[in-house]
């Protein structure tokens, strides 16, 4: 008998409901009839038809729309981030030092491609993906059943303290105070940040060759203020671009969001054959 996507996701929620905390009153939550999460004070959150849950019902949403997440899906499928995902997976594998079960939170998971790729490569790893963009979580629950997917605010994660073994935060805003709260003692956080050469071929177009990082805070310094045994690995490589891949890459990057269609068309007509990927993975342990 075929198990629906909603049921696959609901079963993972049911098996891991003790980690959840009501976003309204912070009390424990239970899954009832595979249909809704209810806390001890009767705050209730329905599962969608694809099995995700909205735990940020008062949020006003984000600027990220369905087309952006569709673009991200195409770029992920091309192998663009494969070296990054492979390195993150290896870091988690080494840190686990065995095949015991573990919980991984992707904070700012978007449409879920990164989390799904990591969980596919590792055994006994339960994935939990949260994002404030409903369109991304909706796509994640539909495309990657078998994890917990929730619309949630990083500033108030709907989880109890000390629940996760690992957190990944890939090219997304972070809330390190919340990350240290929901990580177990000794748990690992891995954050991916752009370096100076990241998408430099596109930045040359959208910023007319000027730097866009002059006022950015040092991410390693910020990270190190919250975690111990901090290590940084920088990965730089050239990724070949086909004409079919150039447009979704442009659409998914923040470089183009405020540029206007004229600049986007200019970039599409440049016939860029390859693009620089220059990213650092910062890892550290929760003290």
Secondary structure, 3 states (H helix, E strand, C coil): CCCCHHHHHHHHHHHCHHHEECCCCCCEEEEECCCEEEECCCCEEEECCCCCEECCCCCCCCCCCHHHHHHHHHHHHCCCCHHHHHHHHHHHHHHHCCCCCEEEEEECCCCCHHHHHHHHHCCCEEEEEEECCHHHHHHHHHHCCCCEEEECCHHHCCECCCCEEEEEEECCCCCHHHHHHHEEEEEEEEEEEECCCCCHHHHHHHCCCCCCCCCCCCHHHHHHCCCEEEEEEEEEEEEECCHHHHHHHHHHCHHHCCCCHHHHHHHHCCCCCEEEEEEEEEEEECC
